[in-house]
Amino acid sequence: MVLSLATKVTLARILVIPLIVALLLVPYGWAAWSALVLFILAALTDWLDGYLARREEQVSRLGTILDPIADKLLVAAVVLILVYNGGIAGWGILPALIILMREVAVSGLREFLAELRISVPVSRLAKWKTGIQMVALSFLIVGDHAPFWTFAPLFGTLGLWLAGLLTVVTGYDYWRASLEHLTSREA
């Protein structure tokens, strides 16, 4: 099986996740900054693999399946480790939990709808949510290792709350758009 360049980029994004996690477990600034660089590169490849697939006209079934999985694995792994190491703490755990719950729920919904051959496109607001979430997680990855004047933990936590709010709105949008298909299938 020959993989397209876009699919290879997606696989690379998945393969770098354990390294990001390992770096986040090391309690030194160099490790946090290294994790940040890898996280940003992984986040950018989310855009890059889609661009490459469209440009090369090589949108594959495997790539279509792996891309959202890679996104969710990256976010879930970073959120879980940040909660573990205290980068996300206190009330900040609530939007993190909301984000994780939405990711699982929407994945299940998309899988169900895919069986019905129904596609629910990603909304512009969902793309904004993802961008804000990635920026917030970037601030939280470096956290206290960032210069004090950047207020990285504060901006990361505020961004996480904003992403959590947008997560609720976009999650509701997905469910509302799918409700007709869910209820007709049950009947």
Sequence and secondary structure as in RCSB ss.txt:
>XXXX:A:sequence
MVLSLATKVTLARILVIPLIVALLLVPYGWAAWSALVLFILAALTDWLDGYLARREEQVSRLGTILDPIADKLLV
AAVVLILVYNGGIAGWGILPALIILMREVAVSGLREFLAELRISVPVSRLAKWKTGIQMVALSFLIVGDHAPFWT
FAPLFGTLGLWLAGLLTVVTGYDYWRASLEHLTSREA
>XXXX:A:secstr
    HHHHHHHHHHHHHHHHHHHHTS SHHHHHHHHHHHHHHHHHHHHHHHHHHHTT   HHHHHHHHHHHHHHH
HHHHHHHHHHTSS GGGHHHHHHHHHHHHHHHHHHHHHHHTT      HHHHHHHHHHHHHHHHHHHGGGS GGG
 HHHHHHHHHHHHHHHHHHHHHHHHHHHHHHHHHHH 
